[in-house]
């Protein structure tokens, strides 16, 4: 069966997990969907992996737009939720609901840990060797399944009614900004203006990609907000979480 990996990875943590899957599966097709990509049609003889970060217990809002470009035809898929050591909450179920609408059948899922995008001191060394071993073992079991049947992902069906967790932080340019436009060009949410590099907080998903990509280190979240976020995250992200798998 042909395999393809779609990954949404603003800061690289999700891509690290996608790379593990790619290596274990034997260098399959990988398609980045962090920014809009080409339209894709998949058949029932293709296994798709959807790798995405979890923000506040939900999938990134741009995933709804990306999935408009990806359509299956009773295509089996595996959802890979990557989170910063707090919780996945309802993200796997939300992604299953979304993929269902685009012709996919969820046959597996997993929860993997990577550095927290807001404060990468949490889960800084993840995924580690133990995480990788567990993920590879899951992929072997997936390959050994006689038939790929639908698997229900965990989560609360009323996730849309729940308040989003975590700490919304909105980066902005400092006076050192040279206006190169990298942040504008690569923002997954289209939340940065082309002229002044200002952030539209109604669109921003606090993924921190612009902060990570800024060549002059001039795009930041104000220090008081960063310190407040660290204090909040310390309560929920300090204890080690382990990967979980659904098959």
N, C-alpha and C positions, 0 to 999 in steps of 0.2 A: 504493500500500500504506500502510495506517495505521501510524503509529509511536508508540511509547510508551517513555519513559525512566524506569527505576527507579534511584534513587540512594541509597546508604548513605553518609552524609557527616557524621561527628561534629564535625569541626572546619572544614568548609567547602571543603577542597581538592578533594574529589571533586565537590562541587556545582559548583565553578568549571569543571571539565572537562565536567560534564553540561550546563551552561549553553552552552558552546561548541557542543556537539552540537545542543542545542535550537535555537540561533540558525541554525546551518547547515542544519538540517532544516526550518526554517520554523515555529517555535513549535508544537511537538507537545505531546502530553500528558506532563506530568512528575509522577511519584509518588515522594515521599520515603518511604523505608523504614528510616530510621535508628532510629526507634521503630516498634513494631507498627502496621500499617495495616489497611485493609480487604481482604477476600478478592477476588481478581481471577481471571477466566477469560479467556484469550485464544485466538483462532482462528489458522488457518494463514495468514490474510491480514493479519496484524499483525506488524510487525518490532519486537522488544523489545530495548532496550539495558539491560544490567545494569552499572551503574557502582558500583565499590566500592573501598575502600582495601585495601592489602596490609599485613598485620601479621606481621612475622617470616617472610615468604615464604608466608603462607597467607591465605585469606579470613577476614574477621572471623567468629568463632563464631556471633554472632546471625544471620548470613546463612542458616544452616540453618533457623532458626525462621521467618525472613521468607519463605523460599521455600515453606514449608508453606502460605502464604497466596496464592501466585502459581502458577497452573497454566496450561500451554499445551496445545494440541492440534496437534502437529507444527508448532509456532510457531517461525519463525526468530528467532535472537537473536544479539546481538553483545556480547561481554564486554569491559568497559573497566576494566583494573586500574590503579589510581592509587597510586604509591608515592613514598617520600621520598628518592629518589636513591640507594638502596642496591641493591635487586634485587627482581624480581617472583618469582623462584624458581618454585614450582609453583602459584601462585595461579590462573592462567588455566586450567590443566588441572583443578584442584580445582573451579572454578566450572563448567566444562563438565560434569564428572561430576555435579555437583549439579543443574544445569539439565536434564540428560538425564532424570533421575528424575522431573521434573515436566512432561514433555511438550514440551520445547524442543529445537530443532536448532541447534547452534552454526554460524553461517555466517561469523563473523569475530571478530577480537579485537584489542586494542591495549594497549600499555603507555604510560601517561602519567605525568609527574612533577609533584608538588606539594610544598609545604613539609612537612617531616617533622613528624608530629604530636607526637612526644616532644621534639624540638628544632627548631623552625621556622627556625632560622638556616641549616639545611641546605635547599637548593633554595628559598630564600626568595622568589625572583622567578619561580618556575615555576607554571603554564605561561606561557612568554613568547611573543613574537610568532612565533618560529620554530616552537615547539610547536603553536601554534594553526593556523598555515598547514599544517603536516603533517597534523594531525588533519582539517582541512577537506578536504584533498586525498584522504585515505583515505575520507571519507564520500562524496565525489563518485564515486570508483571503486566503492564499494559500490552506489551508485544505478545505476551503468552496467552492473553485472553482469547478464548475460542470465538467469541462473538462480541462485538462492541455494542452493548445495550445501554440505554439511557440511565444515567445516574443523577439523582436529585441532589443538588448542592445545598449546603446548610445556610440558614439565614431566616430572618423574619420577613414574611411576604409583604408586610406593611412598611418596608424600609423607606419608602418615599415620604412617609408621614413623620419619620423620626428626624430629630435635630442632628445635623452633621457634627461629629466629634472633632477633636483636635483644635488647633489654633490657627485661624486665618491670618497670614502674614503677607504683606504686599510690598515687594521691593520697589525702590525708586532710585533714580540716578543722582549721584552727587555732583559737585561742581567739577570733579575730575573727568566726568564723562566726555568722550571725544566725539560722540555722535556717529560711531561706526555703523550702527544699525544691526549688529549681530543679534542683539536681544530681540529686536523687532522681527527679524527674519525668521528666527527659530522658536519663537514663543508658540507652544502647542495650542494655546487658547486664543491667539490673536488679540492679546490684551494690552499690547504695547504700541503706542502711537509712533508713526514713522518719523515725525519731525522732532519732537522733544523727548522721545523715549519715555513718556509718562505712562504709568500703569492705570488701566481701567479696572478698578476694584470689582466692578460687576462681572467682569469676564475672567479676572485672574483666578487661577486654581491653586496658587501658592506652591507650585511645584519646585521652585527655585532654579529652574533651568537657566534663566537669565543671569542669576547670580553666579552660577557655575561657569557660564560661558564668557562672562565679561573679561576681556583681555587686560583691562586697566584696573580691575578690582574696584570699580567705581559704582557698581550697582549693589545696593545693600538693603536689608531691613533695618530700621532704626535700632540701635543697641538696646534701649529699654524694652522694646518689644521682643528682641531676641532673648534677653535675660528672663523675661516673663514666660516666654514659650519654653525655655529650658526648665524652669521650675515646674511648670505643668507637666511636661513630658517626663521629667525625672520620676514622678509618681507612678506613671503607667508604663514606661518603657525600660526601666532599669533591670527588672528580672528577666532572665533568659527565657525566650519562647522557643518552642521546637516546631519544625515543619509538620504539617498534617497533610494526609493524602486521602482521596476519595476515589474509589474504583468499583 
